[in-house]
Amino acid sequence: MLIITLISLLVVGASAQTTFEEVAATPEKSGGVYFAYPLDFAPQTPAPKGYKPVYISHYGRHGSRYLLNDRDYKWVIDLLQQAADVQVLSPLGHSALERLQEVWKEAEFHGDELAPLGERQHRGIAERMFTSFPEVFKGYGRVFARSTTSMRCRNSMDAFVDRLRELNPRLQIRHETKRVYMSYLNYHSPEHIAFNDGPWKELYRKFQAEHTHPERMMEALFTDASWVRWNVNPDELMWGFYWIASDVQDMECDISFYDIFTPQELFDLWQCFNFRFYAADADWTDNHGLALRSCHPLLRNFLECADAALDPNNADRVVADLRFGHDGNVIPLCALLGLDGCTASTSDPDDFYKVWSDFKVSPMGANVQLIFYRGKSADDVLVKFLHNEHETTIPIVTDCSPYYHWSDVRAYWLSLLQ
């Protein structure tokens, strides 16, 4: 009988809790989903005696990328250049402009593209997967990889499978980018889409207005308040700098803009960014599970692929299913699976950051890996869940944590899908 521990569903994992001090100590975390993939891995728990890894099921977000449009950089540069031309930039403003011009040398023509760091991230994830579970990737094993139609997802997949090929050229890797895979790799139900265009946006607008305070920044960047009043939208400029400051950690240039902000300003802006993803894609009380239900097609694909891969009579079984998509899919998947730190449900926007953090759930390169282990018999299967390559827990009782009996997990998934 499947037993779900109620306490796991109600108590927020310690990993979800974020404080001002944490973000102030590592300001890159204020970038939210722009936070570059962290490499602070812990040793993994050995499998119970007699169990060997036989199959991996994976979903990965694309790696580090540039901002979505070249204009996201250029309009800020042009505005500061305009101020420089009429001599109303402060020394800090001149320094910021010089740094922006250096960033632009790399960013121009690359809006929306995977950055070199993003490629390295996926090569690293692939190599660690191969090294941690060599039994899965031995010999002529079949690997099936697919991505959404986004080029940055395709390039992330290419980097991942290229590294697997280098490590074992005998692997039979099929990797594809097709619109048909969008039906589960990047699915959002009509109801979910309608909700995300709905009344909660007014709540968010008010929250953002309460947490955006650009006055000090304008005084620090410019020397003429009258010029600012006629030529600058202070809120927009503060957010423009926030996006650039958040994304330069994903680029090759070694530049920072955090001296333009106070720690409190960064923390307040991050709370707004965190609000958007929590409300739209996680288990916010007021979205009534719409985001998680949009993830049902992806969960069903995980289930069907696992059944096929674990069938000893399936001559075409694969050893790894690799999927590449976006933060808007990783986030609800983590919540639907019940991964620790990803499931909190609260209603008050002032409490969102206390229970859920976008940079912990879905940094650049975020991934979920299910590692399946078989014992002495075909139906004796355990599964372990990795979130960003860290062992994690799910709301199911087990006698061998962090491993779970696949029969219990499978039954739980079916109950979710019903």
Secondary structure, DSSP 4 states (H G I P E B T S, - for coil): -----HHHHHSPPGGG---HHHHHHSGGGGGGGGSPPP----PPPPPPTT-EEEEEEEEEE---B--S-THHHHHHHHHHHHHHHTT-B-HHHHHHHHHHHHHHHHHTT-TTPBPHHHHHHHHHHHHHHHHH-TTTT-TT-EEEEEE-S-HHHHHHHHHHHHHHHHH-TT-EEEEEE-GGGHHHHS---HHHHHHHTSTHHHHHHHHHHHH---HHHHHHHBS-HHHHHHH--HHHHHHHHHHHHHHGGGSSS----GGGS-HHHHHHHHHHHHHHHHHHHS--GGGTTHHHHHTHHHHHHHHHHHHHHH-TT-TT--SEEEEEE-HHHHHHHHHHHT-TTS------GGGHHHH--HHHH--TT-EEEEEEEE-SSTT-EEEEEEETTEE---SS--SBTTEEEHHHHHHHHHHHH-
